[in-house]
């Protein structure tokens, strides 16, 4: 990937970074461990982010 990225691409990459976070502990407690994993979790080497 280029060192100098365009602004729209940076915004899309930032969104993907935010989506890749785990489920907060308080959500797990609130849902009595029914929600434990993030279905949008992505490993950087295995899955493509798809931002262009």
JOKALIN-V81692 format. One record per residue. N is the residue number from 0. PSI is psi in radians with two decimals (999 if undefined). D_FIRST is the distance of its C-alpha to the first C-alpha in whole Angstrom. Layout:
n=N psi=PSI d_first=D_FIRST
n=N psi=PSI d_first=D_FIRST
This chain:
n=0 psi=2.57 d_first=0
n=1 psi=2.58 d_first=4
n=2 psi=-0.64 d_first=7
n=3 psi=1.88 d_first=9
n=4 psi=2.63 d_first=8
n=5 psi=2.75 d_first=11
n=6 psi=-0.78 d_first=14
n=7 psi=-0.66 d_first=14
n=8 psi=-0.68 d_first=11
n=9 psi=-0.74 d_first=12
n=10 psi=-0.75 d_first=15
n=11 psi=-0.68 d_first=14
n=12 psi=-0.69 d_first=12
n=13 psi=-0.67 d_first=15
n=14 psi=-0.72 d_first=17
n=15 psi=-0.63 d_first=15
n=16 psi=-0.75 d_first=16
n=17 psi=-0.68 d_first=19
n=18 psi=-0.44 d_first=20
n=19 psi=0.09 d_first=19
n=20 psi=2.70 d_first=22
n=21 psi=2.95 d_first=25
n=22 psi=2.31 d_first=29
n=23 psi=2.62 d_first=31
n=24 psi=-0.63 d_first=34
n=25 psi=-0.46 d_first=36
n=26 psi=-0.73 d_first=35
n=27 psi=-0.73 d_first=36
n=28 psi=-0.76 d_first=39
n=29 psi=-0.62 d_first=40
n=30 psi=0.18 d_first=39
n=31 psi=0.79 d_first=41
n=32 psi=0.32 d_first=38
n=33 psi=-0.66 d_first=38
n=34 psi=1.91 d_first=34
n=35 psi=-0.53 d_first=33
n=36 psi=2.73 d_first=29
n=37 psi=2.05 d_first=26
n=38 psi=-0.33 d_first=26
n=39 psi=0.14 d_first=22
n=40 psi=2.40 d_first=21
n=41 psi=2.35 d_first=18
n=42 psi=2.30 d_first=17
n=43 psi=-0.52 d_first=13
n=44 psi=-0.61 d_first=14
n=45 psi=-0.79 d_first=16
n=46 psi=2.38 d_first=15
n=47 psi=2.42 d_first=13
n=48 psi=-0.50 d_first=12
n=49 psi=0.74 d_first=12
n=50 psi=0.04 d_first=11
n=51 psi=999 d_first=10
